[in-house]
Amino acid sequence: MRLRRWAVARIQLDYPRAGRRGVTRWLPSWRQIALLFLFCLSSLTGLLSFLYLQTDIPKNLNDFATQQDNVYYWADGSEMARTGPVNRQEVPLHKVPEDVQWAVLAAENASFYTDSGVSPSGLMRAVTRMVTGGETQGGSTITQQYVKNAYLNQRQTFSRKLTEMFMAIKLDDRMSKREILQRYLNTSWFGRGSYGIQRAAYAYYGKDVSELNASEGALLASLLKGAGTFDPTLGATNHKRAVDRWKWVLDRMVDIGKLSKAERARYTTFPEPKAQPKPEGLTGQVGYLVETAKAYVSSHTDISDADFALGGYQIHTTFEKPKVQALAKAVKKTRDGNLDPEQRPEDRHVRIGAASVAPGGAIRALYGGPGYLEQGFNDANASNVPAGTSFTPFVYAAALRDGVLLERNGSRTPVTPSTLYDGDNKIAVHTPEGPYWDRGGKIVRATNDGDASYGKVPLRQAIVRSINTPMIQLGMDVGLDRVRRASIDAGLLPSSFGARVPAFSLGTATPSSIRMASAYGTFAAEGTHYAPYSVSGLTHGGQRVELHKDRAKRAFSAAVAAQVDDALRGAIQSPDGSAREAAVAGGEVAGKGGTAQDGTSAWFVGYTKKLSTAVSLSRVDPKSQELMPLKGMGGGGADTSGDTYPKDIWKSYMTAGTTE
């Protein structure tokens, strides 16, 4: 009994520490710190050992081996198109050139043949992120990546990361490094619907993997970091990223001793891959619709491109087949009736984009070009065509909403549709401080079409008759920052805008047809903006998949929207309206045309209470991708510019019997 009391006294925790005073009484001794460390270390070791023993390697691989088609449906529920299946074909490791293998290893895991299958630094990041935010970071070994691809999922949670690491350790014990590398190369996602390096070799270079060199292998290795980001054929930004990554991979191979400096010096030209082939079954406008819906799924769900390519999704779109067909027919009618590209150079390289959007945001129809297999670029979503004077309703809306500032540091003054502005030609543009001077030291003067002068005109009349000079000055009085904000509130994207100079108010912005139709629809929806969307529902294996739909936002008061709507109705219905030729029998329509000041674009945007449609027209140099003048289109000489064609297309479409 005495011995037991002595033992209890010896192990009793001396905290707070006896015989100490002040702060030192609360500071643990080095023995206590050591005991706590040993306790934590043993607990952690025990926990990790338990989890290791509890982790099993599944017998079955992930679903990448059982890909399916993705099926797209029209708004009425009928099938529109199928895409897929995903390409995958296994290849033994000895068929993959050593240089290509090491390109992948240099890019992803240079210590692959010497590590234990896991990354300690990756584990530390996973623990840190678990404590601070619940999501882990990258830095996995190739063994871990293979485990994730073949057995687990792409979610970066701590529990998944921990399972991945234990499975990687066990796999590293059971398999040779070469077998793991072979499996990794045969299951990795390279983009273009390709799983595995064999299919990737065909998808990007049209050859067997055994024929690849180190340079081509470096590009394929770059794709493992993100095919949607590094496929150089997907745009100029992607191309730059791909070239930089390709150079880095080759240099990295030299650094780790797997590529000689002499051979590296031979690879100075980027190995451009072939263009991505267009899927069959996506002829005509259907390909543009599928690509638009696919992009919406990518940006409004948590589904990765790799997972989406596995297939099995049912995508219910907002597109109405009769409207799509009617829009394509209207474009063809105008093209065939006015343009002769074989005989007239001015009629060549014409690009037409069009979109119809319901006031609630649903995209009902698109015209993206002559055909998806003929021209892959979607002109309905192009962001290089200046809006021209079809932009002025947003200037008008900004003024009605925010008022004008006529004196610096003064108060803002409300404006109304009847507020008078100078409509004369070549009037000087003013700021609150005085005339606006350009960089050349000259006063900027606003001009009207045909150098016409109108005297003092109400702002509503300036919209109805499309008079430029009041709109330029109005934009300066409102403030171009406020005009920009009002335009974004209406539905245009921030990336659409350029420099804020007086010409800004006459449409230097370059929105897509989809966005222009959506923004005009804000006036039809009494000032509430509904972001355009192309997918109404998404399922996988019969289970609903959540779509992160954008919320509606109030852009203008109902009163302001009604005043803009009234002016746009006047542009079509008034005897002196600038768009009176667009009047549709029996239809309550509103809208406005527009041309760029440099003569490189023409637009018409019009709407009813149920549908807003925008049509853009431009000419693009196929070599430089620069816009070309429209002057002379249609064979009418220097006095014609094709500016009536968007209006003709819009009216033909609206009278087709499929729109309201």
Number of C-alpha atoms within 10 A of each C-alpha: 5 6 8 9 9 10 10 10 11 10 8 8 10 13 12 13 14 9 7 11 10 7 7 12 15 13 14 14 14 9 9 14 12 12 12 12 12 12 12 12 12 12 12 12 12 12 12 14 12 11 14 17 11 10 15 13 15 11 7 8 15 16 14 22 15 12 18 18 18 19 18 25 21 19 18 12 12 11 14 21 20 20 18 17 17 22 19 21 14 15 18 13 18 11 13 21 17 15 20 23 19 25 31 25 21 24 20 20 18 18 14 19 13 8 15 18 26 23 20 14 12 18 20 13 18 25 19 16 16 15 11 10 10 14 18 23 17 14 18 22 24 25 28 25 24 24 25 22 19 20 18 17 14 14 13 14 16 22 16 16 26 18 20 24 27 24 24 26 17 17 21 19 12 10 10 12 20 14 13 22 19 22 20 21 24 23 23 22 27 28 25 20 22 26 25 23 28 23 27 27 22 15 22 24 19 13 14 16 21 16 13 18 16 23 24 24 27 31 28 28 26 28 24 18 15 15 21 18 18 27 27 22 17 14 11 10 13 17 17 14 15 25 21 14 20 26 18 16 26 28 21 19 24 17 13 13 11 16 18 14 14 9 12 16 10 9 14 9 8 15 17 16 18 13 12 13 11 14 13 12 13 20 16 19 21 23 24 26 28 24 15 21 22 19 14 18 24 15 13 16 14 14 15 13 19 22 16 19 26 23 24 20 21 22 26 23 27 25 28 18 18 14 20 21 17 21 28 22 17 21 25 14 15 16 18 10 10 16 18 16 16 9 10 13 12 22 21 16 15 19 19 26 26 33 28 34 33 26 28 20 25 21 30 26 28 32 30 28 24 20 19 22 20 11 15 17 14 25 27 27 20 20 17 18 28 31 29 26 26 27 28 28 25 25 28 29 26 28 27 23 21 18 21 21 20 17 14 10 8 9 11 15 14 14 18 16 19 11 13 17 17 20 26 21 21 15 18 17 21 20 17 14 9 10 14 19 15 12 8 7 8 10 15 19 19 21 21 18 12 7 10 14 17 13 11 14 17 17 25 23 21 27 28 26 21 24 26 24 27 27 27 24 24 29 27 27 23 25 21 21 12 20 26 24 17 22 25 19 22 29 26 25 19 14 11 19 18 12 10 16 14 23 21 23 29 25 24 24 28 22 28 28 33 29 26 33 31 34 34 35 34 29 32 27 21 22 26 24 27 25 23 25 25 25 26 16 16 19 14 14 10 10 10 12 16 14 17 12 15 12 8 12 15 15 26 23 15 15 13 22 22 18 19 25 26 18 26 29 24 25 30 26 22 16 13 13 22 23 27 20 15 26 19 15 9 6 11 14 25 28 31 32 27 27 25 23 18 12 18 22 26 29 33 32 29 29 30 20 16 14 25 32 30 33 31 32 25 24 22 18 12 9 6 7 10 11 19 17 16 23 19 17 26 20 19 12 11 10 10 14 22 25 24 19 23 26 27 19 26 23 18 20 23 27 15 15 11 15 17 15
